């Protein structure tokens, strides 16, 4: 039986037209011309006997989805090698299991689950597992680009939502490997559970840090990832100073509620920005030619949650010597000044998705740890879900996500439960 799904397939001519037309008609990016439409499609088939079908209850709209639709990725983006079209977008989900393959325990039926979207070796049915998956670091799987390998015969794609065969959460249903299912504890509300993935990405980044000698942290960007990083730092017991930086003042209330000490709003000019950071951290500003600046001192840790050329460059320059800089956002970083990495001997950490975490002497999946911390009241981030929309109202939902400050939005989600309308 056909189901509704937000279908995305890039037409090169349409994409190029929208690249120019968007300056005059912003809505073109969410039109059929750009390759986006709501359609009735056949549900994806179970790729193998150890897969299940789930019904979508809530689906979060991720910044990577919005960046793709807003044409923020360059035409030669490396991510093209790790995705396949046509695709149904959406990888942040709360679902209910409605069908199981012959090799799956039927006790999964009817369960409320979060689907870890990562399509690593286990989901693909590739044996032996690649070295990273064997170590539990399936977010760094070396087979994301595999085409048809393994029992599941999947095309390239890092995750559900970027794979043409699995479908995505912006639909009434999607398929998942049984290993991707994480049962949601009964005490967690739907609205909190759907935040598992973005908060999990932030928690994974925090757990990559060595916090043993860290007294100050700057979160560059107070969107979903940045707010999640603030909450995650406090949830794991970090008691030092946390500053956040963003253009939009309404996010300061969220940052403060989650544990940030101060929300910084910096001027646009380089000199003023560096002087304020120096004043806040006790550092000093050095100036080179042509308006280029450097900072002596800075924060012990800077987490970049924006991913722009400016944010990456400033994050590197505002990290104290021998400090740690984390790339949590998914930017390309073209034209970034890399001098601080070697000149101040920084540790630069990349972070992507979820994995098996090392937490207080045990190995635990990121999603399960998020649920434990949520259930214990240490990750109460439900306020981040500010807007919900029906699937049929997808253009308004995506436009709200693209222009969050105009709506005081943080996390926008599709609500497919049937009883609640967009707000």
Number of C-alpha atoms within 10 A of each C-alpha: 6 11 13 17 26 23 22 22 17 17 14 12 11 17 20 15 15 23 15 11 15 14 10 9 10 13 15 22 25 20 16 16 17 25 19 21 18 20 15 14 14 11 20 17 14 20 21 18 15 20 23 27 24 27 23 25 22 28 27 26 24 21 19 16 18 15 14 13 21 20 16 13 17 11 12 8 10 11 15 16 14 18 21 21 17 16 23 27 24 26 26 27 28 29 31 21 23 16 18 23 17 12 12 16 11 13 9 18 16 14 16 24 24 27 30 25 27 27 27 27 25 23 23 24 20 18 11 11 18 18 14 17 20 13 11 17 18 24 21 20 21 16 22 23 20 20 15 13 17 16 16 21 16 23 22 24 27 26 23 27 25 30 23 22 26 28 28 31 32 30 28 22 24 28 25 27 28 21 15 19 21 18 18 23 15 9 10 13 11 16 19 18 27 26 26 27 25 24 25 25 24 29 28 26 24 23 17 14 15 11 18 7 9 17 14 19 24 28 28 25 24 28 24 23 28 27 30 24 31 29 27 28 25 17 21 15 10 18 13 16 15 25 23 25 23 19 15 17 15 14 23 22 11 21 26 18 15 23 20 25 16 15 23 21 15 16 12 8 9 13 16 12 15 25 18 18 21 19 12 13 17 12 18 16 16 12 12 8 6 6 9 11 17 18 22 17 20 27 28 22 29 29 30 28 27 23 19 18 16 13 21 29 19 23 26 31 27 27 27 24 22 17 23 25 28 23 21 25 25 18 19 16 14 9 11 15 16 12 13 21 19 11 10 17 14 20 18 17 14 13 20 15 23 25 24 20 20 13 13 7 6 8 13 16 19 26 28 19 19 25 23 15 16 21 15 11 11 18 22 16 23 16 13 20 18 15 20 22 23 20 23 15 14 18 18 16 21 23 18 20 23 19 11 16 15 10 12 15 20 22 23 25 29 28 23 23 14 8 7 11 14 15 10
